[in-house]
Every structure is written in structure tokens, then in C-alpha cells.
Amino acid sequence: MPTFQRFDLEGTLQQRVISDREMARRWASFHADMREMGGNRLQRILGRMLGEDTLRYKVARFLFRPLLRTLRRLRSLPQKIETDFVSHVENEAPSASIVFPANYSPRFAMHYVDEVASVPLLDDVTVVVVNEATSAPSAIIDALNETITAISSTWLLIIDASRTGSDRVKTLSALLKGAVVGDDVVFADEVGPNEFAPLFKSASVGSHTLLSYNVVGRPALLRVATLRRIGGFSPDAGWAFEHDAYLRLSEIGATFRHVSLVLPAGRPSMAFDTAHIDEDTGRVVLAALTRRGWAGSVRPGSLPGVVRWILEVPTPAPRVDIIIPTRDRVDLVRQCIEALEQKTTYPNYDIIILDNDSVQPETLAYFAGSRYRVVPCPGPFNYAAIVNRGVSHSNADFVVTLNNDTVLVTPDWLERMISLASLPAVGFVGACLLDRDGRREHESIVIAPYPQHLRTDSNYPHVDQFTTAVRDVAAVTGAVQMVRREFWESLGGMDEQLKVTMNDVDICLRGQLEGRSVIYDPDIQFFHHVSSSRGDLDPLDDRNRFIRRWDIFGSFRDPYFPEAVMLLGETMYYLPRRKSAPVR
């Protein structure tokens, strides 16, 4: 179930009404946070002088935007962290280039854990110490299953033999404090193989993310009764026995609870070694696909412990309509369509061009000679209305909204998207967009606290399991977005009151309220010449309507982005430290 709700429906209980004054305060606070946390001294001074969303602020932004873009691009090039998440050497002095988020401190994180360590330990937890360095996985699994059968404790905690008694006490205390009646698994963030870039986890365990990698990991309290219900740990799972258990627990609807603390009793470093974990991970994920009746294959991913699960396309092959809005810019439209024709390997698709009052003779001639349908969409630019009109002219099984300034990279993109969008619990599927220079400019949309594109080549300069996985997300951009047509229609399409911006994020969130997931696949790629066709349109009315609907900057929490991380401008920050030590 979604962890968020709408606040603009008639009859909704406990309506959260955001006044204009409160809206202005939220914007001012957000911009001030970005300025204070991410800006230099000059930016902070100018920000205070100009104010937030004032006329002088907008004029200054318009005049200096080209220069700021150039500087930002130049500054972003050396910021990419080249070391992956397993590259840190034990006892090596910390380097600023591998600290993530920007203000993270292992010492601070452990101090924060100390504050909960005084919670008295309960007697209904059985702690099992395992040693992955000296034991065979079969021996560990047998011992765990014998323990599950014999004990009367409520909880089981698996801890590596390398962890100290102090680590155990801190971890167990924090997990017990975070547990709620009815929880089946209580898990936390962990140090991982690089103590300066921990493994941060989200509040919700996405069922599709869990297929890609062990997003729960350790430390974790597991309810003994629920483990018995699934038959304990599988003897065939090898070193992925916990991952396999989490998959089976997810399949029976178990409740997972995340404690947003970096706790010390996580997995040992060898658990992130390719030779140690990849083969077993692939086997348990393939078994999970089989249990669900999904025909597909599994292969190793780009990082240890991450796998690529690829499903087969349903037969007969569903029909797909690719909907491309445009106003003139025949150069972009031609380039977009030619790439689709030359590279797309999926046969059963068509294209619908949505013409928003094109007037140039070359464009009109191209439309007249095109073998594809051209649907007139006259009137002032309203992206949501244009796309809705396009979908209304489709009778295909699936539709893809596609910007005219995109260029296809991945030939089997439709096979990949359809295989995911065909799953009964999936609403929308999105892709990875690259800018002109090949850098990633869209890897899903995160709302932490405001919707922004995740970009590992810029604002998330850290390659980890999270960013490289096929995963559940809050939203994906409408620039490349697939959805089952009937589901789109059941939602009423995009909200046409959100004329220019946030309409794609909004429909993804509304889809999740209907029980449908949103999936991002990093292996589906397009070049995106962002804002080439209609410029930088971003009306404040659209943004404010979206904020009021979803209580952004208030109660909304992105269910699939790490809870302890916030994105301000181009920088990720450690949220507990930000709250505990404000800079203002």
C-alpha cells in the first residue's frame, strides 16, 4: 500500500489545507535550505538580497541562467565518484571523493545510534552468530532452521562473527525500539564495505527492487513465527539465503519496517564480493520468477549482488502506440522517428504525432508525407491535454509518451518495457535518459523533499546497488513513459490543470494509489535534448497545485528513495545530520 495520500479530494478526512501564506513559507524554506547547504558565501548573500520567487529573483535568474548552466556543467565533470561501492580499503584514510552523502560522517552516525542504545534488551530475541569466512552456507542454513524450530523467542537476529558485542547491543536496541506490533521484518541502514558511503535504504521494500538485489540486507530482526510460515531458510539458496527469505516473505505480504539509522551489525565485506554472492543471488531470483509464473532469465548486473532479471514478452505481442507531441521543430521529430524506425526491434508498434499548431511549411509537408497518424491538438500549450488527446486516438494495448527531442539508444527497448508493463501490479515503466554529452540526466524522479531527476553523473555522484538496479520508484518522466492504455484511461489521464509540469509525476503517484507500481529500468536508454522544443516552461501554478495535492515539504515521503538522504539542488545530504545541526 502507498505510504502517501491525496489531500484535494472531496470528503477526504483530515484534509491538509495549505494556505497561500504557508505555500510561500514552504518555498522560502526549501530555497533557503538549498542556498545554505549547497551554495557558496556569495550565493548565500545574493539569495538573501533577492529573496525567493520575487520579481528581482526571476529577472536575475533569467539573465544569469546561461552562465550558471555552463558553470554547473563544468563543475559537475570532476565530481563524479569513480570508485564503486566496494572499493574502500579497510583502515584507509577517508577521502572527500568517496564520502556520500556530502555531509555524512561515520562518527556522527554512530553517535546518533548511541542515543537509542539505552533501550533495555528484551528476552524474546534469539541472536545467531554466523561466520561466512569459515563456514559453508549449508551448515549455517541447517543451524538456523534448527534454531527456528526450537526457540520460543519472538525475533531472530543474524549477526556476523566479526561484529563486536557493542555492535550487537547498539543494533539490537535500535531495531527493537523501531519495531511495531505486526511487523515481520525490522531492518536498518548498514555500514557496508565503505564506511564513508553507507548502504541507505528506503521506507518501502519494493517487490521489483528486491528481485534486483537484497535491498533489506542486515541488520534485520525477523519474526520467528513468520519464518516458520514460509518453511524457514531454503537449503538451496547458498549465501543468498537471507535474500531468498525476504523474497518469499514479500510474496506472502509480510510487513517490512525500516529504521533510518546506520547500524554497525551489518553484513561482512565478503558478502559484497562477486565470487561469493552473484551465482547464488541469480539462482534465488530465478526461483522467485518461477514461483510468480513469470517466464524470464537472470544474469549478473554491473555490481556484486545485483542481477538483471529480464522477462519474456507476452504472446501474442501486444500492440503499442508511441505518442509524440510536437509544435514544428521538424528536425527533432524527424530525428526521433528515424531512430525508432532504424533501431527498434519490436515489430508491433505504430506512431501517433500530436500537432500543437505547427505552422512552418517544412513541418506541414513532413506531416502530409508521413505514413503515421497526425492528430491536430490546437490551442495554447498544455502538455497534459495534448497527451490525453493522443491516447484517446489510440486503441493499442499499451501507449508510450515520447518527447520529440529524444533519440533511441536501446534497440530492444519496447520488449523490455512491455515485459515489465504487462505485469498485473505495474502501472508505469520509465527509462534512463542521457544528455547530449552522454551523461545521465534522468534515472527516475525522487521526491526528497521536492521532485527532481536522479542523476548519477551529477546530483547522486555514487555508483551503488540502488542506482544500477531495475527498481520501484516514485515516478518517471513523461519524456519516455509506458503504460497500459486501459489503466491510463481508468485514471482519467493526466491532470489537465497541470498544464506544463508535474503532470507526469502526478499520474505516477495517482497510479500507485490504485495499487500499481512504477518501475525504472536503467538498461533502456535514450538521448534527450532537454527543453529543445518548448524551452524552459515551469509555471509556479502547476508546482503549487502539485504541492497542495500531495503535501510536498510536509507529510509526503518518497517510499522508494533512501529515507536518510535529501536532495537540495545538485547535492545529496545526510538528513539526520541536517536536522540535528542546522546551518541557518
Residue, then its C-alpha position, 0 to 999 in steps of 0.5 A: m500500500p502507498t505510504f502517501q495520500r491525496f489531500d484535494l479530494e472531496g470528503t477526504l478526512q483530515q484534509r491538509v489545507i495549505s494556505d497561500r501564506e504557508m505555500a510561500r513559507r514552504w518555498a522560502s524554506f526549501h530555497a533557503d535550505m538549498r542556498e545554505m547547504g549547497g551554495n557558496r558565501l556569495q550565493r548565500i548573500l545574493g539569495r538573501m538580497l533577492g529573496e525567493d520567487t520575487l520579481r528581482y529573483k526571476v529577472a536575475r535568474f533569467l539573465f544569469r541562467p546561461l552562465l550558471r548552466t555552463l558553470r554547473r556543467l563544468r563543475s559537475l565533470p570532476q565530481k563524479i565518484e569513480t570508485d564503486f561501492v566496494s572499493h574502500v580499503e579497510n583502515e584507509a584514510p577517508s577521502a572527500s571523493i568517496v564520502f556520500p552523502a556530502n555531509y555524512s560522517p561515520r562518527f556522527a552516525m554512530h553517535y546518533v545510534d548511541e542515543v537509542a542504545s539505552v533501550p533495555l534488551l528484551d528476552d524474546v530475541t534469539v541472536v545467531v552468530v554466523n561466520e561466512a569466512t569459515s563456514a559453508p552456507s549449508a551448515i549455517i542454513d541447517a543451524l538456523n532452521e534448527t534454531i527456528t524450530a526450537i526457540s520460543s523467542t519472538w525475533l531472530l537476529i543474524i549477526d556476523a562473527s566479526r561484529t563486536g558485542s557493542d555492535r550487537v547491543k547498539t543494533l539490537s536496541a535500535l531495531l527493537k525500539g523501531a519495531v511495531v506490533g505486526d511487523d515481520v521484518v525490522f531492518a536498518d541502514e548498514v555500514g557496508p564495505n565503505e564506511f564513508a558511503p553507507l548502504f541507505k535504504s528506503a521506507s518501502v521494500g519494493s517487490h521489483t527492487l528486491l528481485s534486483y538485489n537484497v535491498v533489506g540486507r542486515p541488520a534485520l530482526l525477523r519474526v520467528a513465527t513468520l519464518r516458520r510460515i514460509g518453511g524457514f531458510s531454503p537449503d538451496a539458496g547458498w549465501a543468498f539465503e537471507h535474500d531468498a527469505y525476504l523474497r518469499l516473505s514479500e510474496i506472502g505480504a509480510t510487513f517490512r519496517h525500516v529504521s533510518l539509522v546506520l547500524p554497525a551489525g551489518r553484513p561482512s565485506m565478503a558478502f559484497d564480493t562477486a565470487h561469493i554472492d552473484e551465482d547464488t543471488g541469480r539462482v534465488v531470483l530465478a526461483a522467485l520468477t518461477r514461483r510468480g509464473w513469470a517466464g524470464s532469465v537472470r544474469p549478473g548486473s554491473l555490481p556484486g549482488v545485483v542481477r538483471w532479471i529480464l522477462e519474456v514478452p507476452t504472446p501474442a505481442p501486444r500492440v503499442d502506440i508511441i505518442i509524440p507531441t510536437r509544435d514544428r521543430v521538424d528536425l527533432v521529430r524527424q530525428c526521433i522517428e528515424a531512430l525508432e524506425q532504424k533501431t527498434t526491434y519490436p515489430n508491433y508498434d505504430i506512431i501517433i504525432l500530436d500537432n500543437d499548431s505547427v505552422q512552418p511549411e517544412t513541418l506541414a509537408y513532413f506531416a502530409g508525407s508521413r505514413y503515421r497518424v497526425v492528430p491536430c491538438p490546437g490551442p495554447f500549450n498544455y502538455a497534459a491535454i495534448v497527451n490525453r488527446g493522443v491516447s484517446h486516438s489510440n486503441a493499442d494495448f499499451v501507449v508510450t509518451l515520447n518527447n520529440d527531442t529524444v533519440l533511441v539508444t536501446p534497440d530492444w527497448l519496447e520488449r523490455m518495457i512491455s515485459l515489465a508493463s504487462l505485469p498485473a501490479v505495474g502501472f508505469v515503466g520509465a527509462c534512463l535518459l542521457d544528455r547530449d554529452g552522454r551523461r545521465e540526466h534522468e534515472s527516475i524522479v525522487i521526491a526528497p523533499y521536492p521532485q527532481h531527476l536522479r542523476t548519477d553523473s551529477n546530483y547522486p555522484h555514487v555508483d551503488q546497488f540502488t542506482t544500477a538496479v531495475r527498481d520501484v520508484a516514485a515516478v518517471t518522466g513523461a519524456v519516455q513513459m509506458v503504460r497500459r492504455e486501459f489503466w491510463e484511461s481508468l485514471g482519467g489521464m493526466d491532470e489537465q490543470l497541470k498544464v506544463t509540469m508535474n503532470d507526469v509525476d502526478i499520474c505516477l503517484r495517482g497510479q500507485l494509489e490504485g495499487r500499481s507500481v512504477i518501475y525504472d529500468p536503467d538498461i533502456q536508454f535514450f538521448h534527450h535534448v532537454s527543453s529543445s522544443r518548448g524551452d524552459l516552461d515551469p509555471l509556479d501554478d502547476r508546482n503549487r497545485f502539485i504541492r497542495r495535492w500531495d503535501i510536498f515539504g510536509s507529510f509526503r515521503d518518497p517510499y522508494f528513495p533512501e529515507a536518510v538522504m535529501l536532495l537540495g539542488e545538485t547535492m545529496y545530504y545526510l538528513p539526520r545530520r541536517k536536522s540535528a545541526p542546522v546551518r541557518 
